[in-house]
Amino acid sequence: MALIHFLNVKQGDCSIIQHNSERITVIDVCNAKEDSKQNRLTESVTASLAKLDGIMTKAAGSGNFNQKNYPVNPVIYIKDFGIGQVFRFVLTHPDMDHMDGLKVFWNTFSPTNFWDTENTCSKDGDFEAGSPYNQEDWDFYKELRSRQGPVDRTRLTLFSGDHGKYWNQNEDGSSGADGLYILAPNRDLVEEANECDEFNDCSYAILYRTNAGTGRFKILFGGDSHDATWEHILQAHKADVTDVDLLVAPHHGRKSDRCYDFLDVLRPKMTFFGNAASEHLAYGAWSSRKLSYITNNQAGSMVVYPDSRYSSLDLYVTNETFARSRTENTFYSETTKGWYVMEIANGRT
């Protein structure tokens, strides 16, 4: 059974794929803390307040469900789905909002494989008083990057079009396995990022095809990819990204002074936005193209479930109030630990 999660983790990213193989992929992490009795209590109180806040703002006629004020802790969230170990952790690029709590996460779930990029980013001296991030996470990442971290883990630095066992190749070399296809970066993007000390365009962009290699549905994780990345993707992988079912918006959906013409090719049936101030989100790029989107601030965490026959791609959210605002036919699912909202897509023929 495959499940895809897009977590409500402040203004950062954390996505989880539970593959049919029972392997677990986590893409980025933010707001990760130790699983303690106090943190469990805090998480429970936070969930209750989030629901109450959603009800209050909805009753007041506001479209702001305020879920960004009630982020989840990925460590607790993942454990609550019965996951004890992570098979692969993908750090899309070396920004702290994608590795916040990395050391705790790593020590808790002991990833077997670590996907990194060949970046030369340095953040030493960036952690002054008042920083929302911890120096120890950056120091731990440097150990992993230099291969001086846990020696029983495999660090992979992959590039556009790479193939390999378990992520997109079966034992016999055929396409499939966990259905992860690397669209970016290529070597030129990484080299340019290192030269100009701007690392968004060395970010991983990954296409996940559900049902392994048959590609029944296409889900695209955009990382923090910027214009140069999308120029490469449309040149090298245009057929793969045409008419995707779900897009996890690049750079959390922020405007970022960038071009969004790639949406004319992707034409996503649904896009997930992260948390940011509304004036910083690129609503207009989607609205002008009549493309649908949902934000963490509305939905809380979002869970996508390709049903057992792969005939539909269904969306569940943790914010019951938002679910009820979208459909009268919502219900709670123990499988997804969320409330049904809608069918994103029908099965492909």
N, C-alpha and C positions, 0 to 999 in steps of 0.2 A: 504494500500500500504506500503510495507516494503522498507526501504532504509538503507544501511549500509555505514557509512562514516569513512574514516581513514585520519585524518587531518595532514597537513604539519605544525608542531608546533615545530620548532627548533629541538633539540636533545632530545625530549621528546615524550610522547604519548597522544593521545586523539582520542577515537573512539566513534561514536554515532550510535545507532540503533533506527530508527523510526519503531516501530512495527505495525503490522496490527491492533492491539488493540487500536492504537493511543497513547499508552504509549511510553515514551521516556526513553531509557537507555543511559547514558554517562559513558564510561569506561576511567578513568583517565582524567586529564586535564593538559595542559601546555600552557604557553604564553597567559593566559587569562588576559584581561584588561577591564576596564570600557568602555561601549559603549558611547562615547562622539563624538561631532562634529569633534574634532581634530583627534580622533582615526579612525573615519570613513574616513576622508580625507587621513590619513596615509595609511589605508588599500587600498583605491582606487589607490593611487600613487604606493604603493607596488605592487599591481596586475599588473599595467601597466608596471612597471619596470621588473617584473618577466617575462612577455610575451616578452618584448624587449630583455632581457638577454637570454631567451630561443632561440629566433630567431637568435641572434648574435652567440651564441655558436654552434648552429646547422649549421649555414652557414659556420662556421670555421671548420666544420667537427668533432667537439668534441661530445662525448657521455655524457658530463657533462652539464645538463640543468640548473644547478645553482639555483634550486628552494629552496634549504635550506636557501638561503640568503633572501628569501621573505616569511617568515612564516605568517600564518593567525592567527587572534585573534578568538578563539573559541566562545567568547561571541557574536561578530558580526556575525560570520558564522552561529551560531545556530539561532539567531534572524532572519536572512535573509531567513531561511526556515520556518518562521512563528511560531516558537516554543517559547512559553512564560514560560512554566514550565517543569521541568524534573521530571519524576516519580521516577527513581532510579539513584543514582550516585555510581559507583563502583570504589573504590580506590584499585587497585590490590595489592599494597604494599607501605610502607612508604618511598619512595624515592622522593626527591623534583622535579625531572623531570616528575613526575606523579601527582604532586599537585601544580604546579607553577600557581599562580593566583586563588587558591582554594577559598579564601575568597570572591573575586569579583564574581567568578562563582556562589558560593553558594547564595550570597545575591541577585544575578540577577535572578536565576532560581528556588530557593527554593525547592530543591529535597525533595520528600516525604519520600524516603527511602535511607539510606546510608549503603552500604556494605563495611565493614572494616574487618581487621583481628585482632586477639587477640595478637598483637605484643607489645613489650616493648621498641621499638626503641626510642632513644633520640638523637636529633640533637641540643640541647641547646649549644650555643657557637660556632656553625658551620657557622655563618653568618657574617664573617669578611668583611671588606671593599673590594669591587671587586667581591663579590659573585653574581652570576646571579639570585639568589633566595632571597625571602623576609622572614624575621623573622616572619612577621605577618601571613603568610600562615601556617607556622609551628605551631605558637601559636594557630591559629584558629583550625587546625587539632587536637591539643592536647585537646581543649575544646570538639570537637566532639567525640573524642576517650574516653574521661572521662565522656561522657554523660552530660556535663555541658554546651553544646552548645544549639541550638534551641530545646526547649522541645517538640515541635509539630512534630518532625521528628523521624523516627524509625531507629535505628542503628542495623544492623544485622551483626553477625560474623558467617559466614557459612563455611561448610566443604564439602569435596569431597562426592558426592552422596546425599547431602541434597535435599529435595523436599519441595515445599511450594506454596501456592496460589499466583497466578499472574506470578511468574517467571517461573515455569514449571508445575503447576497444575491448572486445571480448577476448577470452583466452585464445580463440582461433584466429585473432587478428581482424575479425569482422567489426563493422561499426556498431556501436551500441553501448553496452555496459551501463554506466550511470548517466549517459546522455549529456555530458558537459563538453561544449565546443568553444574553443578560445578564439574570439574575434579580434582581440587587441590585448596588449600592444604588440607591435612588431619591433624589430631591433632598432630601426631608425627613430621611432617614437621614444624609446627608452634613452637612447643616446642624446637626443635633443633635450629631453627632460633633465638629464644630468648636466648638460651644458648650460642651460638657462636657469636651473634651480627651481623649476616649476614642474610639479610632479603629477598634475591631474591627467596629462596626456600620456603618462606611462601606466595609467590605471588599467587593470583588467576589465574587459567587457566580455561577458560569458553568456552564451546561448545554451539554455537547458531545454532539451527535447524530452518531454515526458514519454513514458512507455519505452524507455531506452532509445534505441536507434530508429524506431518507426516514426518518431517525430509527430505523434498525434497532436500535441500542442506545443507551441513555442513560447518560452518565457525568457526574457532578455534582462540580465542584470547589468546595469550601465556603469556601476562604479562612480567615479567622478570624471569620467571621460569628457573631453572638450572637443573643440572643432576639428583639430588635426586627427584625432582618433576617428571621428565619424567620417571624415574624408577617406581614411584608410578602409573603414568597414564597408562603406558603400562601393568602394572600388574593388575590394577583395571578396566581400561576402554578401553582395546585394541580394542575391536570390534567397539566402538563408534568413535575412532579416526583413524581407518583404512580408507585410501582413502578419505581424506577430500577435499573439493572443494577449500577452501581458508584458508590460514594460515596467521595470523598477527604474524610475527616472534617474538619469545621470545627475550627479551633484544634488541629490535629494529633491530635484525639481526646481532648483533656484534659477533665476534669470542668468546670472553669472556673465553678463555681457557677451552672449554667445549666439550662434545661429542655430535655429531649430528646424531648418529645412529637411533634416533627415526624417522628421516625422511624416513627411509626404510619402516616404517609402515604407517606413515601419507601419504606419496606420494602426497603432495598437488598439485592440478592442477595449483595453483597460490599462490605465497607468497608475502606479502607486507613487505618491509623493511622501517624502519624509516631513519632518517638522522644521519650519522656519517661519519667521514673521511673514504674514500674508503679502506684504508689499514686496517681499524678496522672491516670491514664487512666480513661476512663469505661466500663470493661469492662461494668459492671453494666447500663448502659442498653441495650447490645446483647444481652448474655446473657439478660436477662429477657424480651426479645422474640424470642429464638432466632434472632438475626441473626449472620451470619458476619463475621469480621474477621481481618485479618493485619496485623502491625506491621513497620516497617522493622527493628526489633531482631531479629525472627525471619528475615525474608526477604532482608535487604539491600535492594537496589533491586528494584522490581517493574515488569514490562513486560507490557502487555496488547495482545493481537494479535487484532483481528477478522479471521478468515480470509478468503481471497479471495472466497468466496461469501457472506460475512456470515451464515453459518449457525451460527457459534459465536463466543464471546468467550473467548479462552484466556489463561491467566495463566502467566507465566514469572518466575523470580526468579534473582538472581545468587548466592544461597547454595545451593549444591548439597546440602549436608547437610540443610537445611530441606526442600528439594524431595523428597529421598529419604525423609524422615520422613513426608511426606504421601502419597506414592504410590510403588508399586513400578515404575510404568511411566514414570518420568521419562526425559527425554533432553535433550541439549543442542541448542539451535537457534542456528545462525549468524545467522539473521535477527534474532532478539531478543537475542542474546548472553546468553541465560539458560537456566535449566533449567525444563522443563515441570512444572507443579504440578496444574492442574485446568482444567476448563471452567467459567467463571463463569456463563455463560448460553447458552441456545440462541437461534437466530434468532427474531425476532418474526414473526408471520404478518400 
